[in-house]
Amino acid sequence: MEIINIEARTFEAMMNRFEALTQRVETICKEYNGNERKQWLDSQEVCVILNVSKRKLQYLRDKGELGYTMIVHKVFYRPEDVQAMIEWLYKGKEVKHG
């Protein structure tokens, strides 16, 4: 185990910044809790919802027909984008990317 000594004022400054960060995170969480939470969908869920293969889903992404976000090599889709795709595929409506 390594022990590091720091001056009391440095420690106090670190603690003040940590407290400020904690308060900021709490404020953001309170603001977010007032909004409707929307759960992102993964590729497997979207394939089932749209009744398409993984390859077709890849094609829709490649062509820019379906918006997505990649986080740590995993693809996620917003529910409203999937809903727009459903309307486009099954009702002939134009897809709106948000």
Secondary structure in CASP SS format (residue, H / E / C, confidence):
PFRMAT SS
TARGET T0000
AUTHOR 0000-0000-0000
METHOD secondary structure of the structure
MODEL  1
M C 1.00
E C 1.00
I C 1.00
I C 1.00
N C 1.00
I C 1.00
E C 1.00
A H 1.00
R H 1.00
T H 1.00
F H 1.00
E H 1.00
A H 1.00
M H 1.00
M H 1.00
N H 1.00
R H 1.00
F H 1.00
E H 1.00
A H 1.00
L H 1.00
T H 1.00
Q H 1.00
R H 1.00
V H 1.00
E H 1.00
T H 1.00
I H 1.00
C H 1.00
K H 1.00
E H 1.00
Y H 1.00
N H 1.00
G C 1.00
N C 1.00
E C 1.00
R C 1.00
K C 1.00
Q C 1.00
W C 1.00
L E 1.00
D E 1.00
S H 1.00
Q H 1.00
E H 1.00
V H 1.00
C H 1.00
V H 1.00
I H 1.00
L H 1.00
N C 1.00
V C 1.00
S C 1.00
K H 1.00
R H 1.00
K H 1.00
L H 1.00
Q H 1.00
Y H 1.00
L H 1.00
R H 1.00
D H 1.00
K C 1.00
G C 1.00
E C 1.00
L C 1.00
G C 1.00
Y C 1.00
T E 1.00
M E 1.00
I E 1.00
V C 1.00
H C 1.00
K E 1.00
V E 1.00
F E 1.00
Y E 1.00
R C 1.00
P H 1.00
E H 1.00
D H 1.00
V H 1.00
Q H 1.00
A H 1.00
M H 1.00
I H 1.00
E H 1.00
W H 1.00
L H 1.00
Y H 1.00
K H 1.00
G C 1.00
K C 1.00
E C 1.00
V C 1.00
K C 1.00
H C 1.00
G C 1.00
END
